Amino acid sequence: MAIKTQGSGLYFVDSITVPATRAIIKLVCPTGIPGVGAGARSNIPTTCLDETEEETYLLGLAVPAQMAIPFNFDPRQVSHQILFDLKALGENLEWTVGFSDGIAAPTLGTDDVMVPPTDRTSARFTAAVADVAIDIATNTIVTGTLTLQRSGKTTWTWKS
C-alpha cells in the first residue's frame, strides 16, 4: 500500500503574530517536504593505530539535518509573511508534518504544546527557521525555500 502526497501539510506554532496568543498556522502551498525523519547517526572513530585496511566506528548520536522546503510564494499569505519574522527570531518552534492519510490539523494542548491528530500519520519535531529564500526567474512563478534546522528527536504518530 502507498499513500499519495496530495493532501499533506506542514504546520507550525505561531507566537509572533499576536504575542499573547499562540496559534497553529498551516504553511500555504509547500511543493515538497524533504528530509522528514530522525537524521543520520554520527560516527565515533574506534580505529586502532595498528589497523592497516579499514577504519572502524561505533554509531553515535543522530544528527538532525536541515530541511529545505520549497513553496510557491504569495506575499499576501500570513504564513509566508511570518517566516521572515521567525528567521529573525532564531528560536526553535514546534512543527508537524501531516500526511495525506487524514485531514485533521494538529491542535494546541496544555502548555501550548502541539498535539498531533490521531486520524492521520504525522511527524512532530522542533526546528528553527535558518533561512527563507525567494527565487524570481523569467517565465515562471515566484517561489521560495524555507530552510529549517531541526533540533532533537522526531516523534511519529501513526494513524489509528
N, C-alpha and C positions, 0 to 999 in steps of 0.2 A: 504494500500500500504506500501511497505517497500523498502529500498534501500540496496544494498549489500555493504559490507565493501571493497571489491576488487576495487582498483582504488582511494582510499582515500590517502591523502598525508599530510605531515607536512612540513611547510616552515618557514624559519626564515631569518631575515635581518642580513647579514654579513658585519661588518665594520672592521674585523681583517685581513683577507687575504691580501687585498690591502687597507690600512687605508684611503687613499684619496678617495676611491670609495666604495659606498655601493651597495651590490647586494643581490638578493634573492636567497637563497640556499634551495634546497629540500633535506630533510634528506633521505638518501638511506636506504631502507629496514626496516622501522619500522614494527613490527609484531603486534602492538596494540597501541591505543592511548586512554588510560582510563582516565576518570575524566574530560572530556570536559564539561564545564558549569560554573556556577557562584560561586559555593561554598555554603555550608550550612550557614544559618544565626546563629549568636551567640545568646545566651540567656542573657537577662538582668533580674536579680532576682528582684521580687517585693513582695516576701513573707513577710507577717507581722509577728511579733513576736507571736501574739496570734493564728496563724494558727496551727492546730494540725493534719491535714490529708494530705494535698498535698502542695507542693511548687507551686508558681505562677511565671510567667515570661512574659515579653514582648520580641518580636523579635528584635534583634539588627542588626548590620551590617553583610553582607555576608562576610565570611572568605575564601578567595581564597586558595584552597588546593594545595598541591603538586601533580604533575602528574609524575608517574613512567612509562616511555615509553620504552618498550622492543624493541630491534633491533638486527638484525644479523650483527655482527661486521665484517668489512672488512677494514683493516688498509690502503688500497690503496685509499679509498674513502675520498675525501676532506671534505665531510660533516661529516664524523666521526672524522677525524683528528682535525678539528676546534672546536669540542665540548670541548676538553681539554683546549684550549685557552679561550673559553667562560667561562668555570668554573673558571679559574684563574682570568679572568676579573671581574667576580662577578657583572656585571651590568644587569639591565633589558633590554630586547630586545623585538621586536615585533615578534609574532608567529601567524601563521594562519593554521588551520586545514581545508583542502579542502575535502569535501565529494565526494562520487563516482557518484553523480548525474550530474557531469560535468567533464571537463578535463582541463579547463584553470587554469593557475597558477596566483597567485597574482602578482601585478606589483608595482613599486615604483612611488608614486605620488610626488606632490610638497613637499618640505622639507624632501624628502626621507622617507615619511610615506608609509607603506604598504597599498595598496588598494586591497581589495578582489575582485575576479571576480564576475560578476553578473549572469553568466550562471551556477553556481553551488552553493550549500549551503556551507557556511563556518563559522567558529568561529575564531575571531581575539582576541588576548589577549597579555598582557605584562607578561614576566617571565624572571627570571634569572636561569642560569644553576647551580643548587645546587650540583649536583654530576653526574659523569659519571663512572659507574662501569662495568668492563669487567669480564665475567664469563667463566671459562675454566673447562671442565669436560671430563671424559672418554667417548669415542664413541658418540660424538655429535659435533656440530659446536660451534665456539666461538660466544658468544652473549654478548650484553651489555644492560645496563639500563640507560637511560637518565632521571635524576630527575630534573624537572622544578619546581621552586617556583613561582607560579602565583602571580601577584600583580595587584589589581584593577579589573575592570569590564571586562567581556567577551562580545564582540559585535558580534551579529549574522547577517549574510547576507543570505537572503533566495533566492533560485534560482527563477529567474523571469519567 
